[in-house]
Amino acid sequence: MSAIETAIEMTTREGGRTRVGPEAVDDLRGALAGPLLASPDPGYDAARTAFNGAFDKRPGLIARCRGTSDVVEAMRFARRYDLLVAVRGGGHSVAGKSSCDGGLLVDLSPTRAVLVDPARRRAEVQGGATWGDVDRETQLHGLAAPGGIVSHTGVAGLTLNGGIGWLRNRFGLACDNLVAAEVVTAVGEVVTASEAERPELLWGLRGGGGNFGVVTRFTFALHPVGPEVAAVFAFYPLEEGEEVVRRWRDWAEAAPAEVTSEVVLWTAPDVEGLPPGARGRRVAVPGAVYAGPPEEGERVLAPLLELGERLGEIAGTMPFRGVQQAFDPFFPNTGEIRGYWKSLHVPALSDEAIALLLHAAAERTSEESMVVAEHVGAAVREVPTEATAFAARDAAYIVNFMATWREPTEGREHVGWAREVWDGLVPHSTGAPYLNFLGEEGGGSGELVRRAFGPNYDRLVALKRGVDPDNVFRLNQNVAP
């Protein structure tokens, strides 16, 4: 990379400006195994690109870390010059928190190794890995860690804020399966969090967000899943949606624990792979995955094909990795789509609440926007509230309003739609959002973050004061010390 010949003006932790000289930049570059990028360097624009194109941020420097020692060097550099720090794993932050303007971006995306111990049913996962990386290695052994529903989502962000995926009703959230972590603190110290060592830090990492350090290694418990599973995605006309969603709700609530299910209200794009009769249509799509013997799963999931007059379906026994990648084409990790998402935990999906969801789907301002209701089973809900930082254990559903668009000038109307329909559902909810689906207004120690953490909030503040009293890690759904 080219040497920096003049000082770089960078953003400080409190939002001021400082100048970092070329000698200091060259010293950091020499200390890193991975590249250090500034705006003149080849690869800078590619490295700063993130999932949500609504945010076009330009870090002053990007440290492309190749290991824990690089993270340590980057954090020490940030401390020395009092720099604003953003941390990137997979870059999927809906709120744009995985980058910054003018600060130092600690980019873990080059660190994607996954090591599986099939005998112990454990996986060691580097902090920049995606769920696709995890699935690729664990499925060789017929094992899986509960992850997300888009394979290029980063392990770090999804896990640290909870982790909703296709295995939740059988094996819990991603954070529930986190058994240890290697963490680089704000002062550049490397610590281990486990039940035996720093258990309070492990508690905070299980759903408390990126508030406490840079997680450079996750250790997950694994479970027997796949390599093939039964799955169903049934497509029904949106105009029949109320009856379809009611029947899906009744079925999902009676289904066995092996079933994880949700319903998507959407416009199916005209693309190969989707049922021809559904393409270009506004649809209600109940879907489910069975974490058990596929032949038994096909029988259990069959009622999803009988909720009304279908436009088509994707159903049967299929590779678990394929299920994990099913939504990838609709959420490209290239910055080409823009998004503003809002969510709520909903105790019960009443007929009135269902009517609100169908109204929200009918009023969408973008055909790419989605309304999603995710059923949450006992494996999540029976975990005591105080057992992990993730506190929202008292709702049978998570409802997401996902405003999605492509043209930069269109954002206002789509954001307005998401806020309006979210407001309408609030009386039917606990008031708590799911932090991975919380838009940019969720930053700081705002009311929505407090609601998400509920009775665990004060304990998280105490932990934050102990490990990051200066709030170096603030570009997240922040718990202020």
CORUR-V117432 format. One record per residue. N is the residue number from 0. RES is the residue in one small letter. D_LAST is the distance of its C-alpha to the last C-alpha in whole Angstrom. Layout:
((N RES D_LAST) (N RES D_LAST))
This chain:
((0 m 38) (1 s 39) (2 a 38) (3 i 36) (4 e 38) (5 t 36) (6 a 32) (7 i 30) (8 e 28) (9 m 24) (10 t 21) (11 t 18) (12 r 14) (13 e 14) (14 g 18) (15 g 20) (16 r 23) (17 t 24) (18 r 27) (19 v 28) (20 g 31) (21 p 33) (22 e 34) (23 a 30) (24 v 30) (25 d 33) (26 d 32) (27 l 29) (28 r 32) (29 g 34) (30 a 31) (31 l 30) (32 a 33) (33 g 32) (34 p 33) (35 l 30) (36 l 31) (37 a 31) (38 s 33) (39 p 36) (40 d 36) (41 p 38) (42 g 36) (43 y 33) (44 d 34) (45 a 34) (46 a 31) (47 r 29) (48 t 30) (49 a 28) (50 f 29) (51 n 28) (52 g 31) (53 a 29) (54 f 27) (55 d 29) (56 k 26) (57 r 27) (58 p 25) (59 g 26) (60 l 26) (61 i 26) (62 a 26) (63 r 28) (64 c 27) (65 r 30) (66 g 28) (67 t 25) (68 s 27) (69 d 26) (70 v 23) (71 v 22) (72 e 24) (73 a 22) (74 m 19) (75 r 20) (76 f 22) (77 a 19) (78 r 17) (79 r 21) (80 y 21) (81 d 17) (82 l 18) (83 l 16) (84 v 17) (85 a 18) (86 v 19) (87 r 22) (88 g 24) (89 g 26) (90 g 25) (91 h 25) (92 s 22) (93 v 24) (94 a 21) (95 g 22) (96 k 18) (97 s 20) (98 s 22) (99 c 21) (100 d 23) (101 g 24) (102 g 21) (103 l 21) (104 l 22) (105 v 22) (106 d 24) (107 l 25) (108 s 28) (109 p 31) (110 t 30) (111 r 31) (112 a 33) (113 v 33) (114 l 35) (115 v 36) (116 d 38) (117 p 40) (118 a 41) (119 r 37) (120 r 36) (121 r 33) (122 a 32) (123 e 30) (124 v 29) (125 q 27) (126 g 24) (127 g 26) (128 a 29) (129 t 30) (130 w 31) (131 g 35) (132 d 34) (133 v 33) (134 d 36) (135 r 39) (136 e 38) (137 t 38) (138 q 40) (139 l 43) (140 h 43) (141 g 42) (142 l 39) (143 a 36) (144 a 32) (145 p 31) (146 g 29) (147 g 30) (148 i 33) (149 v 33) (150 s 34) (151 h 32) (152 t 29) (153 g 26) (154 v 25) (155 a 22) (156 g 21) (157 l 23) (158 t 22) (159 l 18) (160 n 18) (161 g 21) (162 g 24) (163 i 27) (164 g 31) (165 w 34) (166 l 34) (167 r 31) (168 n 34) (169 r 35) (170 f 33) (171 g 29) (172 l 26) (173 a 26) (174 c 22) (175 d 25) (176 n 27) (177 l 24) (178 v 25) (179 a 24) (180 a 22) (181 e 22) (182 v 19) (183 v 18) (184 t 15) (185 a 13) (186 v 16) (187 g 19) (188 e 19) (189 v 21) (190 v 20) (191 t 21) (192 a 20) (193 s 23) (194 e 24) (195 a 25) (196 e 22) (197 r 19) (198 p 19) (199 e 16) (200 l 15) (201 l 18) (202 w 17) (203 g 14) (204 l 16) (205 r 18) (206 g 17) (207 g 13) (208 g 14) (209 g 13) (210 n 10) (211 f 11) (212 g 14) (213 v 17) (214 v 19) (215 t 23) (216 r 25) (217 f 25) (218 t 27) (219 f 28) (220 a 31) (221 l 34) (222 h 36) (223 p 40) (224 v 40) (225 g 43) (226 p 44) (227 e 46) (228 v 44) (229 a 46) (230 a 44) (231 v 45) (232 f 44) (233 a 47) (234 f 47) (235 y 49) (236 p 49) (237 l 46) (238 e 49) (239 e 49) (240 g 46) (241 e 45) (242 e 48) (243 v 46) (244 v 43) (245 r 44) (246 r 46) (247 w 43) (248 r 41) (249 d 43) (250 w 44) (251 a 41) (252 e 40) (253 a 43) (254 a 43) (255 p 42) (256 a 39) (257 e 40) (258 v 40) (259 t 37) (260 s 38) (261 e 37) (262 v 38) (263 v 38) (264 l 40) (265 w 40) (266 t 43) (267 a 45) (268 p 45) (269 d 49) (270 v 48) (271 e 50) (272 g 49) (273 l 48) (274 p 51) (275 p 54) (276 g 54) (277 a 50) (278 r 50) (279 g 49) (280 r 49) (281 r 46) (282 v 45) (283 a 44) (284 v 43) (285 p 42) (286 g 41) (287 a 41) (288 v 40) (289 y 42) (290 a 40) (291 g 44) (292 p 47) (293 p 48) (294 e 51) (295 e 50) (296 g 47) (297 e 50) (298 r 51) (299 v 48) (300 l 47) (301 a 50) (302 p 50) (303 l 47) (304 l 50) (305 e 52) (306 l 50) (307 g 52) (308 e 54) (309 r 52) (310 l 52) (311 g 52) (312 e 50) (313 i 48) (314 a 49) (315 g 50) (316 t 49) (317 m 47) (318 p 45) (319 f 41) (320 r 40) (321 g 42) (322 v 40) (323 q 37) (324 q 38) (325 a 40) (326 f 37) (327 d 37) (328 p 40) (329 f 38) (330 f 35) (331 p 35) (332 n 33) (333 t 34) (334 g 33) (335 e 36) (336 i 34) (337 r 32) (338 g 30) (339 y 27) (340 w 27) (341 k 25) (342 s 25) (343 l 26) (344 h 26) (345 v 29) (346 p 31) (347 a 34) (348 l 36) (349 s 39) (350 d 42) (351 e 40) (352 a 37) (353 i 39) (354 a 41) (355 l 38) (356 l 37) (357 l 41) (358 h 41) (359 a 38) (360 a 39) (361 a 42) (362 e 41) (363 r 39) (364 t 39) (365 s 39) (366 e 41) (367 e 39) (368 s 36) (369 m 36) (370 v 35) (371 v 34) (372 a 34) (373 e 33) (374 h 34) (375 v 31) (376 g 33) (377 a 33) (378 a 32) (379 v 28) (380 r 29) (381 e 30) (382 v 27) (383 p 25) (384 t 22) (385 e 20) (386 a 21) (387 t 19) (388 a 16) (389 f 18) (390 a 19) (391 a 22) (392 r 25) (393 d 27) (394 a 28) (395 a 32) (396 y 31) (397 i 29) (398 v 30) (399 n 29) (400 f 31) (401 m 31) (402 a 32) (403 t 34) (404 w 36) (405 r 37) (406 e 38) (407 p 36) (408 t 37) (409 e 37) (410 g 33) (411 r 33) (412 e 35) (413 h 34) (414 v 30) (415 g 32) (416 w 34) (417 a 31) (418 r 29) (419 e 32) (420 v 33) (421 w 29) (422 d 29) (423 g 33) (424 l 31) (425 v 28) (426 p 31) (427 h 32) (428 s 28) (429 t 25) (430 g 23) (431 a 21) (432 p 21) (433 y 21) (434 l 19) (435 n 21) (436 f 23) (437 l 21) (438 g 22) (439 e 20) (440 e 19) (441 g 17) (442 g 14) (443 g 11) (444 s 9) (445 g 13) (446 e 15) (447 l 17) (448 v 14) (449 r 13) (450 r 17) (451 a 17) (452 f 15) (453 g 16) (454 p 16) (455 n 14) (456 y 11) (457 d 10) (458 r 11) (459 l 9) (460 v 5) (461 a 7) (462 l 8) (463 k 5) (464 r 5) (465 g 9) (466 v 9) (467 d 7) (468 p 6) (469 d 7) (470 n 7) (471 v 10) (472 f 11) (473 r 10) (474 l 14) (475 n 13) (476 q 13) (477 n 9) (478 v 6) (479 a 4) (480 p 0))
